[in-house]
Amino acid sequence: MRTIRLILSDKFIWLLTIAVTLATFLPVSGAAVPYANFAVSAAIFWIFLLHGIRLERKEVVEGFRNWRLQSTIFGFVFGAMTVAGLALSLVLDGHITSMIAIGFLYLGCLPSTVQSAASYTLIAKGNVGASVVAAAAVNLSSIVLTPVLFALLASSVGIIITGSSFLKIVTMLLLPFAIGQAIQSRARPWILRHRNLTGWADRLAISLAVYVAFSGAVVGGIWQQVSGKELILVGAATAALLTFAFGGAWSLGKWLGFGSGDRKALLFGGAQKSIAVGAPLAAILFPPDAAGMLLVPLLFYHLSSLTLSAPLAVRLAEE
């Protein structure tokens, strides 16, 4: 019962589900597209401005004292998961729509979540401090590392990321983050006092990016191009990646001799993937129809991982 309550109480799951459903039946199209794209750009700027305000520099410095755990999480997120995503994209290429297959590579290059990883580590009675710092450090690095990794690996399957795309990344991701860091001392107290309001604004901004991207895919004919068989293959590939991510992170922690608290931090910090970075970055790198296709594996994985994490955290808390 507690597990079901945890899943149903995760408002972000509901928001993402509503965004995809709304895009399917009422997609943005025609004259509304430029206005929607402008709204997404503003939402992306807001998301990374909040990241800059929330992330205290001293948290990262303190967390890196546990360098062994932090480097393991970093390596698993950007190493093992990236290789797994690349492998799946190559295996699936030719069996499903190519942009969806490449979406698995994109998924593998993304950082872990921040809020969800910390929340489930707390429920599992793990090392919450290490989880927060690891997620913050990984997400900070991802602003540069994710597009670079994806650009390098995607070129092998015919996707080229141009210099203008990297300029957009600097403008839409790095700039607001830097502004957030610059005004942190003045803005952070207000953000913390109104964390419910800003939390909702953050989730709604991400959901807007998903809605507009998936609208482009719907208008581009995703439901005519993608068969039920392909969706089953995407679901099976997602299940395989989830098994590798959660099983691999947990086994790696045991192999390296981490204590129970650190293994739980590695599990949730290493296995989850952030749609908060994935949706905005896809909107910057690709036009909406392509971005919507690219996000299909991430949507499958993100919703599945949140649903899986709830019972897993409860079970680990009882050990």
Beta strands, then each sheet from edge to edge (+ up, - down):
end
